[in-house]
Each structure stands twice: as structure tokens, then as C-alpha cells.
Amino acid sequence: MYIIVSTDLTGDDMTQTEIIEEFKKLPPDQRIDAIEVILRSLRDEFRGRNSIKEKMARAAKKLLPDYSAGGELTSVVSHISPDL
């Protein structure tokens, strides 16, 4: 199984195996630097996802009363269509 994770300089897709093989060719200090950059990037990505999820959860909690029976939103909808 091949997983395409990047594109090399020629524009051809590289597989995960190819990237790892190229990575192994780097001197140890450059591999450590690359790993640190990758980990920092992943941490930032996960922080961003968590931040968005937290903001969405707070917004949903604030809107919950409007969507509950008797809330402002249900009152507006019931005037538009009594069947709702």
C-alpha cells in the first residue's frame, strides 16, 4: 500500500516510503531539525482544531435557549409556519 503525502521537486507524487528513504539520507542533525519542525507544525495544527471546536461548542451553548421550545427562534418559526 502506498500513501501519497507530498510532491517532490519534479512534480511527481512521492509515497510515504520514498519520503522516509530520502529522510534517512540526511545527516542526523538535519533529521532532528526536520522532526522538530514537523512536531511543531502538528502541535499548531491540533491547537487550531481544538480552538475551533471550543469556539463552536461555546457558540452552540449560547444558542441553545433560542433553539429550545419557547426560545426566540422557535417563536419566529411558529409565526412563519404554524405546522412547525
Secondary structure, DSSP 8 states (H G I E B T S, - for coil): ---EEEE-TTS-EEEHHHHHHHHHTS-HHHHHHHHHHHHHHHHHHHHHHHHHHHHHHHHHHHHHHHHSTTSHHHHHHHHH-TT-
